[in-house]
Amino acid sequence: MLDNMPRGTICIEDIEMGMTRHLRKTVTDRDIELFAEVSTDHNPVHLDDAYAQDTIFEGRIAHGMLTAGLISAVIGEQLPGHGTVYMGQSLKFLGPVRPGDSVLAEVEVIGIDHSKRRVQLETRCIVDGKKVLIGEATVLAPSRKFD
């Protein structure tokens, strides 16, 4: 048995169908600027008010992958948590996230393969009660047992 499992980590042995975890974050101008810097994606729809006003969004929006990163945070910090390995993620963007929006990022267990330590998660981000991102993730969950 591993006795140094990080607090908050849910091991494969304890994961159950239907388990959910979430976080809420208000996306700020600083978040968007930092994401642009780190990702090198300086598309003006994210950074330039005047440019973005003339797009289909009629204003600046956050990077889609910044929003998707909130899903990664839930997976890496809560379900399953520290020690989780991301294996895949599908994403469908349904609407924009704007500076000042409060995003609810949620994951829900929809499949478990205990023998392979794999977990399927439904993923979604919601703003003002509307889904702005949906998808599914496959992760390798930590275990209390040695491989």
C-alpha positions as CSV (number, residue, x, y, z in Angstrom):
1,M,0.0,0.0,0.0
2,L,1.1,3.5,-0.7
3,D,0.8,5.6,2.4
4,N,1.9,8.9,0.8
5,M,-1.2,9.5,-1.4
6,P,-1.9,13.2,-1.5
7,R,-4.9,14.5,0.4
8,G,-7.9,14.8,-1.8
9,T,-6.8,12.2,-4.3
10,I,-9.4,9.5,-5.0
11,C,-7.7,6.2,-5.9
12,I,-9.1,3.9,-8.5
13,E,-10.2,1.5,-5.7
14,D,-12.5,4.2,-4.4
15,I,-13.9,5.7,-7.6
16,E,-17.6,5.1,-8.2
17,M,-19.9,5.6,-11.2
18,G,-21.7,9.0,-11.0
19,M,-19.1,10.7,-8.7
20,T,-18.7,14.4,-9.5
21,R,-16.4,17.2,-8.6
22,H,-16.3,20.8,-9.7
23,L,-14.7,24.2,-9.4
24,R,-15.9,27.7,-10.1
25,K,-13.6,30.4,-11.4
26,T,-14.2,33.9,-12.6
27,V,-12.2,34.5,-15.8
28,T,-10.3,37.8,-15.6
29,D,-8.5,40.0,-18.1
30,R,-5.2,38.9,-16.4
31,D,-6.1,35.2,-16.9
32,I,-6.6,35.9,-20.6
33,E,-3.4,37.9,-20.9
34,L,-1.3,35.2,-19.1
35,F,-2.8,32.4,-21.2
36,A,-1.9,34.4,-24.3
37,E,1.6,34.8,-23.1
38,V,2.1,31.1,-22.1
39,S,0.4,29.6,-25.1
40,T,1.7,32.3,-27.6
41,D,-1.9,32.6,-28.9
42,H,-2.2,36.4,-29.4
43,N,-5.4,36.3,-31.5
44,P,-6.9,39.8,-31.2
45,V,-10.3,38.3,-30.5
46,H,-8.9,37.6,-27.0
47,L,-6.9,40.7,-26.5
48,D,-8.1,43.7,-28.6
49,D,-11.5,45.2,-27.7
50,A,-11.9,47.2,-30.9
51,Y,-11.0,44.2,-33.1
52,A,-13.2,41.8,-31.1
53,Q,-16.2,44.1,-31.3
54,D,-16.4,43.5,-35.1
55,T,-16.4,39.7,-34.8
56,I,-19.3,37.3,-34.4
57,F,-18.7,37.5,-30.7
58,E,-19.2,41.2,-30.5
59,G,-16.5,41.5,-27.8
60,R,-13.5,39.8,-26.4
61,I,-13.6,36.2,-25.4
62,A,-11.3,33.9,-23.4
63,H,-9.3,31.3,-25.2
64,G,-11.2,28.0,-25.5
65,M,-8.3,26.1,-24.1
66,L,-8.2,28.4,-21.1
67,T,-11.7,27.2,-20.4
68,A,-10.8,23.6,-21.1
69,G,-7.9,24.0,-18.6
70,L,-10.4,24.4,-15.8
71,I,-11.5,20.8,-16.6
72,S,-7.9,19.8,-16.3
73,A,-7.7,21.5,-12.9
74,V,-10.7,19.5,-11.6
75,I,-9.2,16.2,-12.8
76,G,-5.7,17.0,-11.6
77,E,-6.7,18.3,-8.2
78,Q,-10.0,16.6,-7.3
79,L,-11.2,13.6,-9.3
80,P,-9.1,11.5,-9.4
81,G,-6.6,14.2,-8.2
82,H,-2.8,14.2,-7.8
83,G,-1.1,11.4,-9.7
84,T,-3.7,11.2,-12.4
85,V,-2.4,10.9,-16.0
86,Y,-4.5,12.4,-18.8
87,M,-4.9,10.0,-21.7
88,G,-7.3,11.8,-23.9
89,Q,-10.0,14.5,-24.1
90,S,-12.7,15.4,-26.6
91,L,-14.0,18.9,-26.5
92,K,-16.9,20.7,-28.1
93,F,-17.2,24.5,-27.7
94,L,-20.8,25.6,-27.5
95,G,-20.4,29.3,-26.5
96,P,-17.9,32.0,-25.6
97,V,-16.5,32.7,-22.2
98,R,-16.0,36.4,-21.7
99,P,-13.8,38.4,-19.2
100,G,-15.8,38.5,-15.9
101,D,-17.7,35.3,-16.6
102,S,-18.0,32.8,-13.7
103,V,-17.3,29.4,-15.1
104,L,-18.4,26.2,-13.4
105,A,-16.2,23.3,-14.5
106,E,-17.5,19.9,-13.7
107,V,-16.5,16.3,-14.2
108,E,-18.6,13.1,-13.7
109,V,-17.5,9.5,-13.7
110,I,-19.3,7.7,-16.6
111,G,-17.0,4.6,-16.9
112,I,-14.5,2.7,-14.9
113,D,-12.0,-0.1,-15.9
114,H,-10.5,-1.2,-12.6
115,S,-8.1,-3.7,-14.2
116,K,-6.5,-0.9,-16.4
117,R,-7.0,1.9,-13.8
118,R,-8.9,3.9,-16.5
119,V,-11.7,6.2,-15.8
120,Q,-14.0,7.9,-18.3
121,L,-15.3,11.3,-17.3
122,E,-18.0,13.5,-18.8
123,T,-16.7,17.0,-18.8
124,R,-18.5,20.3,-19.0
125,C,-18.2,24.0,-18.4
126,I,-21.2,26.2,-17.6
127,V,-21.7,29.9,-17.6
128,D,-25.0,31.4,-16.3
129,G,-26.7,28.0,-16.5
130,K,-25.6,27.4,-20.1
131,K,-23.1,24.8,-21.3
132,V,-20.2,26.5,-23.1
133,L,-18.0,23.4,-23.3
134,I,-18.7,19.7,-23.3
135,G,-16.6,16.6,-23.8
136,E,-15.2,13.4,-22.4
137,A,-11.9,12.6,-20.8
138,T,-10.0,9.3,-20.3
139,V,-7.6,9.3,-17.4
140,L,-5.3,6.8,-15.6
141,A,-6.2,7.0,-12.0
142,P,-3.7,6.6,-9.1
143,S,-3.9,3.4,-7.1
144,R,-3.0,2.5,-3.5
145,K,-1.4,-0.7,-4.9
146,F,2.0,-1.0,-6.6
147,D,1.8,-1.7,-10.3
